[in-house]
Amino acid sequence: MNNTLEHSLSRVRAVGNLGQQIWLDNLSRHLLASGQLAGLIAQDGVQGLTSNPAIFYQAIQNDPAYQAALPLLRTAHATPEARFEGLVIPDVQRACDLFAPTYEQSHGRAGFVSFEVAPRLAHDAEGTVADAKRLWALIGRPNAMIKIPATPAGIAALEEVIYAGINVNMTLIFSASQIQAVRAAHRRGLARRLQDKLSVQRIASVASIFISRIDVAVDALLPPGDALRGKAAIAAARIAYADWKNDSGFGVFAAFGATPQWLLWASTATKTAAERDVRYVEGLIGADTINTVPDATLAAFRDHGEAETSLSTEVQAERAVLAQLAHQGIDLETIGKQLLDAGLLQFEQAFSKLLALTE
């Protein structure tokens, strides 16, 4: 390997050396068949993968391999949803298998591949639990991770799904109240397992906090040139990390070998050309966290990202930012609810569009 390439690849690996996992926010058959995903694991040290309906819509629409498989699936499966799963579940399984060595070497703390429950279940706790159990059995891999949106119903489902011993990625988190509710539900599920004398080992969960969308929403409420523009999301995330690090409540579960519910930074691509394209990676590097990035952001960080710890438990400046926003009448809890609704709608629309591709 030439020195230039070796240096560029070390930028991504260096993040892992600081205790943060970098995951890829993408999955397609081409990514698997071309060897690109295997290369990202081997060369860049990528430690996991996330997917969602929007990602699969783009993949099925643009990847000829999916189009070639559809005629047989239309005969084999009666419903569009079953055809969709018939298309992509084998790819989820293949991705899990590629990450299996990472999963084993990390003793079940890395190497996960996320797949989402149907968006139509976002407000149906019982349906979410049933679908999570069904998908977990269908994928049949210990390093699969079922994605559940952090609605009130999804948070209620989290407790039951953790109790069932299933890995969970709680997604579409935009507010501090969601983080707290997700954390409490995760621990209730573990507590019930301990009460019933069941193992709590190797049951992984992450809380996926969406970053860039918060700044887009907040900045729209601030005047041009305001010093607070572009600061809300990273400030809120750093406070969440400090609160997580300072929380001693997980100790009783850790004593029984439970894995903590890590914070995962999602939506970390920048939204405007005026911003540094890796600011949401560089600004959120810290031990025991995850950043899931799309291909373009990963490539940008490989090219010019700087791997330095930027998360700490000293967050006075960040709390001052949120206080100044509140003084201007900007309530992050209200914005979080609006973004959750918008995120749910986006995934519902993407899911409907991708199902239409299989008809």
Secondary structure, DSSP 8 states (H G I E B T S, - for coil): --HHHHHHHHHHHHHHHTTEEEEEE---HHHHHTSHHHHIIIII---EEE--HHHHHHHHHH-HHHHHHHHHHHHH-SSHHHHHHHHHHHHHHHHHHHHHHHHHHTTSSS-EEEEE--GGGTT-HHHHHHHHHHHHHHH--TTEEEEEE-SHHHHHHHHHHHHTT--EEEEEE-SHHHHHHHHHHHHHHHHHHHHTT---BT--EEEEEE-HHHHHHHHTTS-TT-TTTTTHHHHHHHHHHHHHHH--TTHHHHTTTB---EEEEE--S-SSTTS-TTHHHHTT--TTEEEEE-HHHHHHHHHH--------S--HHHHHHHHHHHHTT--HHHHHHHHHHHHHHHHHHHHHHHHHHT-
